[in-house]
Amino acid sequence: MLTKKMFLLFLFLAAPIISYGQPVVEVKYFTVTVDINTTVDNIGLRFDIVFDSTYFTKGYVIDNEAFIKNIKSDAFPRFEFRDSPTDNTFLSSNSIEPRPGKRFIQLKISLSGESKSLLEALKSGARPFYIYLDKPLLVDLEDGTRLSLSPERLKEVSSSAKLSLSERQIDEIVDARGGYYKLYGTKIDAGWQIGKTDSSANAGYLSFNFLGELFPDYLAELGGVISTRANDIAAQFTVSPLIYNVLKSTPIFLKGTYQVKQDGSEERVFGSLLYQTITPNFINLTQGFNRLRLKPVVKVGFNWYYYTKSNDSLVLMKSFAEPYLDIYYYIPVLERYSILFEGSFFWRSDKDFNFIRKNARLTGDISLNYDIPGADSKVMAKYSFGENSLTLQKDNKLVIGVLIDCFERK
């Protein structure tokens, strides 16, 4: 009986040793770095918490299998990105994927609507932030040692790391998302025309354009303007089922397109050869606010048209040549405003392929937008000017509405 009591007493005294026998080392020395993380089908950010080499003196590294297993448990800590002045969370744990390396922990972040604020903070470093933990992060090594990273130490190091992205890295993000061609080629806006202008009075509009990749180096595009007036000058649909990147290293594209007016009265097909480039930013209206300034895009190309249907006998069943120049420029203004300019200069030949000076035309849109807090959309006032490319009729109008932010520009 005495032996049994002594045995139970031994178990009671040894329990703390058995339960907590794994040596725990408090992590004080580490660095936090940020870089772009690109894959075939995704683009994101990568934060690396790199532990000092002194924690791996025996040659043992992080037990990746144990770490991945711990991620799935309720005891695993929650990562967040928080604003330093306010402690408000602007990137929640749902957008953060912790992954183990040999001597570091990686936080993978896919760019989404929520991560837009983080991208802006990294763009210039103007918005101070830190990485938050709701409890210590425990990391097991292969030799049984356990590293412990405290929330206080991670906050201290991450907030003083001065993490930022270079202009080159921002370009890399855009390139990985399909390039500036795709960025400006995907958009939606809707609104109501104000006052009587050249096309119609009190008409509602939905303008859209979607550009996506079919296969490597092959894109497709669908766009148009839908109006509440069937015979509206601006209302038309355009489909380009195949856009081919001729040279992988150079943005030169071959494009085949079909275009039809909303009421079906005008119809044409055309082929295009175009070259796209970006130019340096030459307008800065941010006044010190931390805004993502995208570079202007310029397209230079040549169209060959053939009208299969038209009310104008001078163009019906006839071909035309047309060199053109397109400019797209998104300009952030102060903290929440922006200006989007989309202009096109084109010079249509006559049916004998002569270029007459009066046939040189300019058309486009310029909009003033206001970012709606907490939403990927903007209040928009858009002025359209010039002559419609399909019908060559003048179409100046003002539309008040909403612009949907397809790329999460801000």
Secondary structure, DSSP 4 states (H G I P E B T S, - for coil): -HHHHHHHHHHHHHHHHHHS-S-EEE---EEEEEEEEE-SS-EEEEEEEEE-GGGGTTS--B-HHHHHHHHTSTTSPPEEEEETTT--EEE-GGGEEEEE-SSEEEEEEE--TTTHHHHHHHHHS-S-EEEEESSPEEEEBTTS-EEEE-HHHHHHHHHTS-----HHHHHHHHHHTTHHHHHHT-EEEEEEE-S--SS-SS-EEEEEEEEEEEETTEEEEEEEEEESSTT-SS-EEEEEEEEEEEETTEEEEEEEEEEEETTSS-EEEEEEEEEEEE------B-TT-----PPPEEEEEEEEEEEEE-S-TTTTT-EEEEEEEEEEEEEEETTTEEEEEEEEEEE---TT----GGGEEEEEEEEEEEEPTTSSEEEEEEEEEEB-TTT--B--EEEEEEEE-SS---
